[in-house]
Amino acid sequence: MREYHHLGIPTDTKMENEIYLKDFKVYVSGYNDSPYGIEWMRYETDCPLPELVKTVPHVAFKVDNLDEELKGKDVLIEPNSPSAGVTVAFIVDNGAPVEFLQFEAEG
């Protein structure tokens, strides 16, 4: 099952309450404050992520089974864990980046 999670929008503007993801050299902000799940993403010049992710907005979906979602897809960013309890991956769909997030089961 897929459930809308957020819209990620690249920006060059420093935003309030940014969180820095050191491994990816990106600042993220806004998601926790937005009633619509809008997340702003500001990338350092040496950010290792693909140019498509750094320049084109992406839509993100919470999924139950990340491996199943990736089968047969054009994987742009392999599964990784940017923060505790979540695994993410990006695909390319019709020229646009799409993110899938799988959360660890709460126990």
N, C-alpha and C positions, 0 to 999 in steps of 0.2 A: 504494500500500500504506500502511496505517496501522499504527503501532506505538505502544503505550502509552509515554508519556514521563514524565508527572508528574500529581499532583493538587495544585492550587493552592487554599489555604485562607486566606481573609481573616482578619486578626487585628488587635486593637488593642494587643497586648502586644509590647513591644520584645524581640526575640530575639537570641541570640548570633550573631555572625558575619554580621550583616546586610550586604547589598550594596545600595547606593543607586543607583537608576536615575533620574538627574536629570531627563531629559526627561519622565518619567511621574510623578515625585514619589511613588515607591513604594520601599519597602525589601523585599528578598526574602532569604529564608534557608532553610536546612534541606535543600535539594535535594541538595547534594553530600554530606551526612551521612546521608541517609535511604536505607535499603536498599529502600524502597518508592516512592521518588520523590515524597515529600511536600514541598511547598514552601509556606512561610508567607509571606504578603504583607501588609505594613502600609502603609497609604496615608496620605499627608499630607491635611489637610483640603481643600486646594485642588488635589488630584490631578485631572487632566483626564479620566481614564478614566470610562467609563459606570458608573452606579450598580450595574447588574447584576453587573459584574465585581468591584466593590468590596464587595459584600455577599453574593454567592452563590459557593460553591466551584465550581471548574471542573476539568474533566479535559482533559489535553493529549495530543495525539498527534503523533509525528514522521511527516511525510508526504514522499513523493517529489516531488509536484508540487502546490504550494500553489494555483496558479491553477485546476487541475482540481478540487481539493477545494472551492473557493469557488463554483464554477458552480452557479447556482440556489439558493444558500443565503442565509439571512438574515444578512448580514455585520454584525457589531456593531462590530468594530475592523478597519479596513482594514490590508492588509499594511504592516509596518514592521519596522525592524531595531533591537531594543533592545540588542543587543550584536553585536560583529563575528562574521560568519560565519553568522548565523541571521536568517531572516525569519519573522515570526509574524503571525497574524491570528486574530480571534475570530469565531465565529458564534453564533447562538442556536438551540438545538435543544430543542424541547419546553419552552421557558421557561428553559433553563439555558445558561450560557455554555460553549462548547467552544473550546479553543485548538488551532491547527495550527501546527507548527514545521517549517520547511524549512531544512536545513543545507547550506551550500556544500559541494560535492564536495571531498573531500581529495585533493590532487594531489601 
